[in-house]
Amino acid sequence: LHCTRPLCLGRRRLSSDAHMRVRTPFRCSPHPCEYEIAFVSDVEGDLDYFNRWVAGSRCVAYTGSDEAALTLTHARAYFVYGGDVPDHGRGSEQLLRLLVGLKRAFPRRVALLVGNRDLNKLRLTSECAPSDLARPHWSIPAPHWDPSAPTLSQHLEQVAAARGGGATAASCDCAAERLRWMYENTLGCPATFEARRAELAALRSVGSATGDNGGGGGGGGGGGGGGGGPPPPPPP
């Protein structure tokens, strides 16, 4: 949040340079109470950007050189995250863990707001559930809001054609390919599947995360889970 000059809202004065400073000069007290509120939003998995933001913050800092946890820098520091943690960058899971860890450490001074990119991932809890994965691929329609998007069957046929060797839509139908189809055609984040695959491979110190039902396939696509590695943290 950037303000070029103080903003006067009744008895509260807001001023900021990358942060928001709240002064409450109530007339009954000769000693005004001062708070600092740090705000950032729409990081969307870009951990390098977030690290640069933290480096310039007066309210939020890493607890150590390994950048594994965050803390508030002083007793009157507050932090608000404005939403949209995941998707485009390769640090979605790491950013989520950092934010949830900070919220747990300072539950009354940290607020994590939900953005559209966070909220739409709730679909994964149902559409990646075993009961939904058991539905025939040809019974799942294209998203009604995008007439140009392929159906799941059309996506699987494209995957089969690219694989060759007698592959069919049915043989390519797995949790990972359904997740890839959702990201690319129904959630507005076509790069997320590969970004999450790369992130999980780095976190697990392996050459690559597999793209099928075995190993890290489901997790490689995103928040839907998958074999291996620690489970995702609960939502804030």
Secondary structure, 3 states (H helix, E strand, C coil): CECCCCEEECCEEEECECEEEEEECCCCCCCCEEEEEEEECCCCCCHHHHHHHHHCCCCEEECCCCCCCEEECCCCEEEEECCCCCCCCCCHHHHHHHHHHHHHHCCCCEEECCCHHHHHHHHHHHHCCHHHHCCCHHHCCCCCCCCCCCCHHHHHHHHHHHHCCCCCHHHHCCHHHHHHHHHHHCCCCCCHHHHHHHHHHHHCCCCCCCCCCCCCHHHHHCCCCCCCCCCCCCCC
